[in-house]
Amino acid sequence: MYKILITTIIILFVIMLFFNLYLRIKAMKLLKKLRHQNVPINIKDLFNTEKLEKVVIPKYPKSAEDIRALSRHFRYSIKMGTVLLALITAFGAVLMWYRTH
């Protein structure tokens, strides 16, 4: 049971890690593309969808899809990072519990 649990923990961690890295790479590519198009992006605006839709996107309609995609990628990346941190904590707790028993 211990080996199955450890293997499952490692596999889940690796999957979450690579998914998070994939999202971050995509987000950085979009950010670079938008900067090349001279679209000033304030990172805090990416998390406020209302302000993004009302203020930023009307100024740069040609880059609207890229801006929305960047915002999505940043939000997903933050969520994945949170999940990863929770998984690491939970896995650490399980390993500590198994070590003491």
DRENPADREN-278955 format. One record per residue: residue number from 1; residue in three letters; x, y, z of N, C-alpha, C in turn. Coordinates in steps of 0.2 Angstrom, whole numbers, m for minus. Example, Ala and Ser with C-alpha at 12.3 -4.5 7.8 and 13.67 -1.06 7.14 Angstrom:
BEGIN
ATOM  resi  resn    n_u    n_v    n_w   ca_u   ca_v   ca_w    c_u    c_v    c_w
ATOM     1   Ala     66    m28     39     62    m22     39     66    m16     39
ATOM     2   Ser     64    m11     35     68     m5     36     64      0     39
end
This chain:
BEGIN
ATOM  resi  resn    n_u    n_v    n_w   ca_u   ca_v   ca_w    c_u    c_v    c_w
ATOM     1   Met      4     m6      0      0      0      0      4      6      0
ATOM     2   Tyr     10      6      4     14     12      4     17     14     m2
ATOM     3   Lys     20      8     m6     23     10    m13     18     12    m18
ATOM     4   Ile     12     10    m17      6     12    m22      5     20    m21
ATOM     5   Leu      4     21    m14      3     28    m12      9     33    m14
ATOM     6   Ile     15     31    m13     21     35    m15     21     36    m23
ATOM     7   Thr     20     30    m26     20     31    m34     14     35    m36
ATOM     8   Thr      8     35    m33      3     39    m35      4     46    m34
ATOM     9   Ile      7     48    m28      9     54    m26     14     57    m31
ATOM    10   Ile     19     54    m33     24     56    m37     22     57    m44
ATOM    11   Ile     17     53    m47     14     54    m53     10     60    m53
ATOM    12   Leu      6     61    m48      1     67    m48      5     73    m48
ATOM    13   Phe     11     73    m44     15     79    m43     18     81    m50
ATOM    14   Val     21     76    m53     24     77    m60     19     80    m65
ATOM    15   Ile     13     77    m65      8     79    m70      7     86    m68
ATOM    16   Met      5     88    m62      3     95    m60      9    100    m62
ATOM    17   Leu     15     98    m60     21    102    m62     22    103    m69
ATOM    18   Phe     21     98    m73     22     99    m80     16    103    m83
ATOM    19   Phe     10    102    m81      5    106    m83      6    114    m81
ATOM    20   Asn      8    115    m75      9    122    m73     15    125    m77
ATOM    21   Leu     20    121    m78     26    124    m83     23    125    m90
ATOM    22   Tyr     19    121    m92     16    122    m99     12    129    m99
ATOM    23   Leu      8    130    m94      4    136    m94      8    142    m94
ATOM    24   Arg     13    142    m90     18    147    m89     22    149    m95
ATOM    25   Ile     24    144    m99     27    145   m105     23    148   m110
ATOM    26   Lys     17    146   m111     12    149   m115     10    156   m113
ATOM    27   Ala     10    157   m107      9    164   m105     14    169   m106
ATOM    28   Met     20    166   m105     26    170   m107     27    172   m114
ATOM    29   Lys     25    167   m118     25    168   m126     20    174   m128
ATOM    30   Leu     14    173   m125      9    178   m126     11    185   m124
ATOM    31   Leu     14    185   m118     17    192   m115     22    195   m120
ATOM    32   Lys     26    191   m122     32    193   m126     29    196   m133
ATOM    33   Lys     24    192   m136     20    194   m142     17    201   m141
ATOM    34   Leu     13    202   m135     10    208   m134     15    214   m133
ATOM    35   Arg     20    212   m130     25    218   m129     28    220   m136
ATOM    36   His     29    215   m140     32    216   m147     27    220   m151
ATOM    37   Gln     20    220   m149     15    224   m152     14    230   m149
ATOM    38   Asn     18    232   m144     18    238   m140     11    239   m136
ATOM    39   Val      9    233   m134      3    233   m129      5    233   m122
ATOM    40   Pro      4    239   m118      7    239   m111      2    235   m107
ATOM    41   Ile      5    230   m104      1    225   m100      3    226    m93
ATOM    42   Asn     m2    228    m88     m1    228    m81     m4    222    m79
ATOM    43   Ile      0    218    m75     m1    211    m73     m7    211    m68
ATOM    44   Lys     m8    216    m64    m14    216    m60    m21    217    m64
ATOM    45   Asp    m20    220    m70    m26    221    m74    m28    214    m77
ATOM    46   Leu    m24    210    m77    m25    203    m80    m30    199    m76
ATOM    47   Phe    m30    201    m69    m34    197    m64    m40    200    m63
ATOM    48   Asn    m41    206    m66    m48    210    m65    m51    210    m72
ATOM    49   Thr    m55    205    m73    m58    204    m80    m63    210    m82
ATOM    50   Glu    m66    213    m77    m70    219    m78    m66    224    m81
ATOM    51   Lys    m61    226    m78    m57    232    m80    m53    230    m87
ATOM    52   Leu    m52    224    m87    m48    221    m94    m53    222   m100
ATOM    53   Glu    m59    220    m99    m64    221   m104    m66    228   m105
ATOM    54   Lys    m67    232   m100    m69    239   m101    m64    244   m103
ATOM    55   Val    m57    243   m100    m52    248   m101    m47    246   m106
ATOM    56   Val    m44    240   m105    m38    238   m109    m40    236   m116
ATOM    57   Ile    m45    231   m117    m46    228   m123    m49    234   m128
ATOM    58   Pro    m53    238   m126    m55    244   m131    m50    248   m134
ATOM    59   Lys    m44    248   m130    m38    252   m132    m34    248   m138
ATOM    60   Tyr    m35    242   m137    m31    237   m142    m35    232   m144
ATOM    61   Pro    m40    233   m149    m45    228   m151    m41    223   m155
ATOM    62   Lys    m36    224   m159    m33    219   m163    m29    214   m159
ATOM    63   Ser    m28    215   m153    m24    211   m148    m29    208   m143
ATOM    64   Ala    m36    209   m144    m40    207   m139    m40    199   m137
ATOM    65   Glu    m40    195   m142    m39    188   m140    m33    186   m137
ATOM    66   Asp    m27    189   m139    m21    188   m135    m21    190   m128
ATOM    67   Ile    m24    196   m127    m25    199   m120    m29    194   m116
ATOM    68   Arg    m35    192   m119    m39    187   m115    m36    181   m113
ATOM    69   Ala    m32    178   m118    m29    172   m117    m23    172   m112
ATOM    70   Leu    m20    178   m112    m14    179   m107    m17    179   m100
ATOM    71   Ser    m23    183   m100    m27    183    m93    m29    176    m91
ATOM    72   Arg    m31    172    m95    m33    165    m94    m27    161    m91
ATOM    73   His    m22    162    m95    m16    158    m93    m13    160    m87
ATOM    74   Phe    m13    166    m85    m10    168    m79    m15    166    m73
ATOM    75   Arg    m22    166    m74    m26    164    m69    m26    156    m68
ATOM    76   Tyr    m25    153    m73    m24    145    m73    m18    144    m69
ATOM    77   Ser    m13    147    m71     m6    146    m68     m6    147    m61
ATOM    78   Ile     m9    152    m58    m10    154    m51    m14    148    m48
ATOM    79   Lys    m19    146    m51    m23    141    m48    m19    134    m48
ATOM    80   Met    m16    133    m53    m12    126    m53     m6    127    m48
ATOM    81   Gly     m3    133    m47      2    134    m42     m1    132    m35
ATOM    82   Thr     m7    135    m34    m11    134    m27    m12    126    m26
ATOM    83   Val    m14    123    m32    m16    116    m31     m9    112    m30
ATOM    84   Leu     m4    114    m33      3    111    m32      5    111    m25
ATOM    85   Leu      4    117    m22      6    119    m15      2    114    m11
ATOM    86   Ala     m4    114    m12     m9    110     m8     m7    102     m8
ATOM    87   Leu     m5    100    m14     m3     93    m15      3     92    m12
ATOM    88   Ile      8     96    m12     14     95     m9     13     95     m1
ATOM    89   Thr      9     99      1      8     99      8      4     92     11
ATOM    90   Ala     m1     91      7     m5     84      8      0     78      8
ATOM    91   Phe      4     78      2      8     72      2     14     72      7
ATOM    92   Gly     16     78      9     21     78     15     17     75     21
ATOM    93   Ala     11     77     22      8     75     28      7     68     28
ATOM    94   Val      5     65     22      4     58     21     10     54     23
ATOM    95   Leu     16     56     20     22     53     21     24     53     28
ATOM    96   Met     23     59     31     25     60     39     21     55     43
ATOM    97   Trp     14     54     41     10     50     45     12     42     44
ATOM    98   Tyr     14     40     38     17     34     36     23     32     40
ATOM    99   Arg     27     37     40     34     37     44     33     35     51
ATOM   100   Thr     28     38     54     27     38     61     23     31     63
ATOM   101   His     20     28     58     16     22     60     20     16     57
end
